[in-house]
C-alpha cells in the first residue's frame, strides 16, 4: 500500500444520487488517485449500495486535502477514529481548526458510537456536551465548550434523491428554468404541497412584498385560510403592503386591480403603518376589525406563527417587526423547526437567511422572476430544491387554483 494513502468506505444511494461520481471527480480534480477495492450495488430501488476505496495523495498534506473533500461527500475512514475535540478559549471564540458544518445530516464518532448532531445548519460549529452534539452558532459558544475540530470522526449523510415517484422535484430534476411549461409546473407544485399537508408536514412560506405588488396576495391569503401554509417568514415590507392593499386597495400607491396610481397614493404605505401603530399591533388591528382580510389577517385568524425581520431600509417599521437581527434570526430558526417544505417567493435576502438554517432534507420551492436569484438560492447541494423562474403574481394563483381542485 502506498505511503500516503487511506482506505475509506461509503454507503447509500451511490449511483443515482451521484455520490460516487462526486468522489471520483473530486479526487481527480485535486490530482489524487483512487482504487475501488470493493463495491456492492443495491439491486432494488430502495436498496443502498456500498463501496470501499483506497485514496492516494502525493504527500500527507495532499492526502488530507483530498480526504476532507471525500468526507464531505459522505465517505468515512474504514478504520474509524474518535472525533477530535478542543475547548473554546473564551466566549464566542472557537479553535482555529474547527469543523465547519454543512446542511447535511451529520454524525460524530464519540466514545465508540456514532452520535447524531442536532439542529443541523450550514456554516456553524459542533459543540459536544454530555455525549450529545449540537450545531451551534459562534455567538452561542461559551468558554470551555468542547468543539469538534478537523474532519476525523465526522460522517455526513448526503441527501437522497426523491424516491416516492414522479413529483415536482424529480420532474424539475433539481434545475431552474424559464422555458418549462408553467401551468404543468404549477400543477406539480400543487400536488406536492397537497401531499406534504396530507402527511402532516409543516409548510413555511418565506415571502417578499412582490407577492402584493404583482397581485398574488389574495391567493396567498387563500392558501393560509385553507391550511396549506403553516407559518410565514418575511420582512416589514410584505406586512406593510399587504395591510395597505387590504385597507386601501393599493400597494406602494398603485391600485392593484387596474395598475393606475391612486390620488395621493405615495402616502398610502405610511398611512398603513400609522393605522397599525394606532391599533397597537397587527393582532389588535384584526381584533378591532380594522383589518378584515389579507395575508396578515389570515395569519392572525388561523393563529399561524409569523416572524417579521427588520432591515435598515424599513419605513416605520411596524410595531410587530423585530429590529434586533440576532433575535429575528433566532425566531426564524424556531419557526423553521420540523418544517418539511419551505416555499420561497420573491425575497432573495430572507430566503438566503432561511436556507442557511435548513437541513438538506427539507424540500424547497423557489419562485422568482430573476433567474440569477433562483440559481443562487438553489445552489445548496440538495436534490430537494427546485426553482421556478416566473412572476409570482401569475404562478402562485395557478398553484392556488390547482390546490382548490385537489382540496374538493
N, C-alpha and C positions, 0 to 999 in steps of 0.2 A: 504493500500500500504506500502511495506517495506520502512524503513527509508532511506536506501542508494540505491535508485532506480531512474530510469529516463525513461520516455516514449519517444520513438523515432519513426520515420517513414522513410520509404524508398520506392522509386518508380523507375520503369524502367523495363528492361527485367530480372526480378529477378531470374527466373528459369534457362533458357538456358544460361544466362551469369554467372550463379553460384554465384550471389551476395548474396542471402540468405544463401547459403551453407557456403560461406566465413564468413559471420557474425556469424552464429551459431557456426562454428568451432572455430572462434576467441574468442568468449565469453567463450566457454567451455575450450579452451586451457589455458585461463587466470584464470580459476577457478570461473567464474561468472555463473549467472543463467539468463535464458531468458524465457519470456512468450509471445506467439503470441496472441495479443489482437484482431487483425483484419487482414484479408488477402483477396485480390481480385486478381484473376489470369486472365490475358488477354486471351480472347477467340480466337483471330486470331493472325496470325504470327506477325503483326506489332503492336498489342495492348500492352501497358505497363501494368505491374502489380503494386500492392500497398500493403504494409504491415505496421501494427503498432505493435511495440514490447515494452515490459517492460524489461529493463535491470537492474539486481540487482548485487551489489557488497558487499563485507564483511564490507567495511568501505568507507569513502568518497574518499580516495586516490585510493583504489582498483577500485571503480566505475569510477573514472576519467581515469584510465589507460584503462579500457575496452571501455569507450566511445570514447577515442582517436582512438582506433582500428576500431570501427564500423563506426565512422565518415569518416575514411579513405576509407571505402568500399562504401561510398555513402549515408549513413544514416544522418539524421539531427534530432535535438530535435523537438518534437511535438509542444511544445510552444517555438517558436524561439526567441532567444535573439540577441541583436545587437552584431556585431563583436567588439572585443576589440582592441584598437589602443594605441600605445605608441610612443613617439617621439624618434628618434635616438639621442643619447647624443653627437655624433660628427661624422664627415665624416667616412664612412667605418666601423661603429660600430652599431650593431643592438641590441635591447633589448634581455635579456637572454632567455625569454620565447617566442621568435619569432616563427611564424608558418613557418615550412619548407615545401616548395611546392612539389607536385608530378608532373608527366607529364600529369595528367588527367585534363580535362576541369573543372574549378573551379569558384565558385561564392562566394561572401561575402554578408551578410545581413547588409546593411548600410542604416540608416535613413528610415527603414521600407520597403526597397526594396532589391531584390536580384540583385546584380551588377556583371557583368562578369569581370573576371580577365584577362587582355590582356597579350599576349606574353607568354603563358604558357611554362614553362620549369621545370624540376625537380631540387631539391636542391637549390632553391632560396628563397627570402622572398617576401612579398607582400607590396607594397607601395601604399598608398591611397592619391590622390591629386584631389581636385575639384570634389569630388563624383565619381572619376574614380579610378580603381585599376589596378595595373600593376605588373607582375612578374619581380623582379629586382635582379641582382647580388649584392653581398655585396659591391663590389668595386664602384658601382654607387650610393650607399646610401649617402645622404647628411645630415648634422646636421639639426635636426628639422623635417625630413621626418616622416610621420605617418606610423608606421609599424604594421601589423597585428600580434597580439600575442595570443597564446592559440588556441584551436580548436573551441571555441564557435563562432557561426555565420559564419562558413565556410562550404560550401557544395561542395562535389566532384561529378562529373558526370562520373561514370565508363565507360570505352569503351564498346561499344555494339559489340556483336558477329556479323560478317558479315551476312546480311540477303538477299543479292541480288541473291541468287542461288549459286550453287557449283562453287567456284573459287579456286585458289591455297591456299587461307588462310583457307577455310573450308576443302579442300582436305587434307592438311597437318595437320589440327587440332591444329595449334599453336605449333607444335613439330619440332624437328630436328632429322634427321636420315640419315645414310649412306646406309640403307637397302631397301629404296623405289626405284621404277623404275625410274631411272634418266631421261630417254627420256620422260616419261609421265610428270614428274615434270617440265621439260623444256618447254613442250607444255603448261602446266597450267600457268607457269610464263609468257610466251609469251602472252597468251590470256589476262592476267590481265594487263600487260604493254600496250597492244594494246587498251584495253578498257579504261584505265586511260587516254591515249593520246587522244582517240576519244572524251572523255568527256571534253577535255581541261585541264586536270590535269597536274601539273608540276611534272616532274620526275627528281630526282637528283641522280647522281652516286657518291659514295664515293669509291675511288679505290686505290689499292696499286700496287707496282712495279711487283708483281707476275702476274698481268694481261699481262705484256710484257714478263716476263721470260717464262711463260707457253704457249705463242703463241696466246693469245686472243686479242692482240692489234688491229689487223685488224678488228675483229668482233666488238669491242667497237667503233672503228672509223666509222664503217658502221652504228651502232646504232645512233651515233651522226648525221651522214650525213642524215639518214632517219627521223630524228626528234624525236626519241624515248628517247633521253637523253637531258634534257633542262639545265643542269648545272653540273659542275664537282667540287668535293672537293677532294683534295689529298695533298700529301707532295712533297718535292723536288724530291724524287726517281722516282715516276711514270713519271714525266715530263722528267727527265734526260734520263731514259732508253727508253722511247718512242722516244725521239729525236735521241738517239744513234741507235735504231733499224731502224728508218725511214731514217737516213742518212748513216749509216754504216752497217746495216743488222745484228747487234749483240745486245745482252743485257748482260751487265757485261762481255763483251768479248766473249760471246758464240754465235755462229751462230744459229739463231733461226730456220732456215729451216732444218738443219741436226744435230744440237746438238754438233757440233765439236767446239773446241777452235780456234778462229781466231789468225793469226800470230800477235803478239804484242797486242792481244786483251785486255790485262789488262789495257791499257791506253785509251781504246775507250770511256769509260764514261767520262773521263776527257776531251777528245777531243770534245765530245758533249757539255759539259759545256762551253768550250772555244769558240766553234762556236756561242753559244748564246750570250756570252759576246761581241764577235766581232761584231755581228749584232746589239746589244744593248738591245734586248728583244726577246721574242718568237714571238710577233706580228711583229716586224721588220724583223725577220728571215723569216716569212711567206711572208711578202710583198716583200722582196728582192728575193723570190723564192729559197732561200737556204733550206727551209723546204717545201716540196711539198706533204707530206702525213702523216698519223698517227693521233693519238688521239688529240694532241695539235694543229696540223694543222687544223683538222676539227672543233675544238672549235673556233679557230680564224675565219675560213672561214664562219662558221654558226653564228658567233657572239653570242655564248652562254657564260655566265659567268663562270669563273673558279677561284678557290682560292687555292693557293699552300702554305701550312703552314710549316714553317721550324722546324727543330729539331737540337739538339746538335751534332748529328752524320752525318749531311749532308756534302757532298763534294760540294764545291762551296760556298754557294748554288747558284742556278740560280738567275739572277737579278730580275726575276718575283716573287721569293719566299718572303713571308712576314716573317721576322725573329722575330718580336715582337709578342709574343704569345697572348697577350691581343688583339692586333689589328687583328690578324688572327682569333681569336675566334669571334670577332665582325663581321668580313667579312663572316665567315661561317654562322653565325646567319642570316645575311642579305640575303644570297643566299637561305637559307632554308625557308624563309618566304613564306607561302602559298603553300609549297610543299605538294603534295598528295601521292607521293610514293618516297621512298629512297631505292636504291639498294646499299648494302654494300658488296664489293668484295675484300677479302683478305687483309684487313688492320685493325687490331684489334684496335689500339690506335685512329686512325682517326675516326673509326666507333663508338667507345665508346664516344668520344667527341661529335660526331654528334647526337648520340642517346640521350645524356643528354639535347640537345637543342630542341628536338621534342615533340610536344604534342602527347598523346597516340593514337589519331585517324589517324595519318599518317601511311600508310602501309609501312612495312619494309621487304625487302627480303635480307637475309644474305647468302652469298656464301663463304665458306672457307673449305679447306681440313682438317682443325683441328677441331674435334668435340668439345673440351672444349671451343675453341674460339667462335664457333657458339652458344653454350649454354650460355656463358657469355653475349653475345650481345643480345640474345633473352630474357634474364631474366629482362624484363622491365614491367611486369604486363599488357600486352596488347594482345588482340586477333589478332591484326593487324600486327603480325610479324611471319614470317616463316623462318626456317633455312634449308639450303641445304648443306650437307656435301659432297663436291665434289671438284675436281680440276677445277679452273676457266678456265683453258686452254681447258678443254673439255666441260664444262657446258655452258659458255657464247656463244661459236659458235653454240651450239644446239639451244639456245634461239634465236639467231640472225637468224638462218635458218627458225625457226618457224614464226618469225615476218615477214620475207620476204614473206612467203606464205600468211600470213594474210593481207599483205600490197598490194597485187596484185590487 
